[in-house]
Amino acid sequence: MFRLYSGKIWLIALVISAGCSSQNKEVPVVGFVDAFEDATISQARDGFTAALAKNGFSEKDKSVQVIYRNAQGDIPTLTQIVNYFISEKVDLMATCTTLSTITALQRSKEIPVFMMVSPVPERMKVTDAAGKEPKNLYGVAEDLAYIDTSFSFIPQLIKPKGATLVVGMIYNQSEPQSVDAVQRIKTLATQLNVRVEALPLNSSADAQLVTQSLLNKNIDAFFANPDNSVFASFETILKNCNQKGVPIFTSESGLVKRGALVAFGADIYQWGYQAGEQAAQFLKSGNSDNLKWEMVKKRVRVYNPQVASKYKIVIPAGFEAIN
């Protein structure tokens, strides 16, 4: 995963970037950090910058400077990126996915952090002993309640091979929202008379072996939960599931375009757009007096018609086809 800004290359990048330091800036400066490279997650950045542009902050007309960095899944690099943003005295940090948000909050208590593709503060475990979130946390978060709806589609659309419907999952043990999601789904599965087979992994590099182990348990369907390692290794998961004839359900709409069957969940582009609108409000006013973090406003029900055809599954009304 770690392909960019390592060792001397990272130091050279910092030196080059320092040549256009934002400390004597005439336009607002945004530090945008992605925790890893992923086609679905990148939609959040597109939405964020689109919202800024609509509100008068565009790199094209030089009314804002966006310093973009991607940690490529490497935690030390992620920390270096956030530290660099702090040294550059950016006006705000835009953080995409949980690890980026947590790292930014750990390193700075002053610079406003506008999160996206991140869970609520409690699930990120960034609240204090009194249950209060950091004062510099803004942006848009998501809770796990919507996962219940996503998972409930499985027994509606899939017939079990045996007496009980078996659904497989993989999850990264280091991601709090992923561990919470697995526990929530197991509770729901009991109510739906579904058995869940869930295997942990340490990183996306383990996805091939772990997915194959899961498929050997004769699962009827795979559920791709909100987990950064699942996002990063989705093509590997998909390839193995396709070989075994196992459809993938998910709570993340972006994965449907990449080969999952159906999803009910946040539109990643709109998630970023919503965070970008809030960031633009901050840049316009110069303060955060009327701002606080928000829940995702737009969720969608989508399905992949080619996948539905492949598995001969009839999708109920209310779902939008996505290719």
Buried (B, 14 or more C-beta within 10 A) or exposed (E): BEEBBBEEEBEEBBEEBEEEEBEEBEBBBBBBBBBBBBEBBBBBBBBBBBBBBEBEBBBEEEBBBBBBBBBBBBEEBBBBBBBBBBEBBBBBBBBBBBBBBBBBBEBBEEBBBBBBBBBBBBBBEBBEEEEEBBEBBBBBBBBBEBBBBBBBBBBEBBEBEEEEBBBBBBBBEBBBBBBBBBEBBBEBBEEBEBBBBBBBBEBBBBBBEBBEBBBEEEBBBBBBBBBBBBBBBBEBBBEBBBEBEBBBBBBBBBBBBBBBBBBBBBBBBBBBBBBBBBBBBBBEEEEBEEBEBBEBEEBBBBBBEEBBEBEEBEBEEEBEEBE
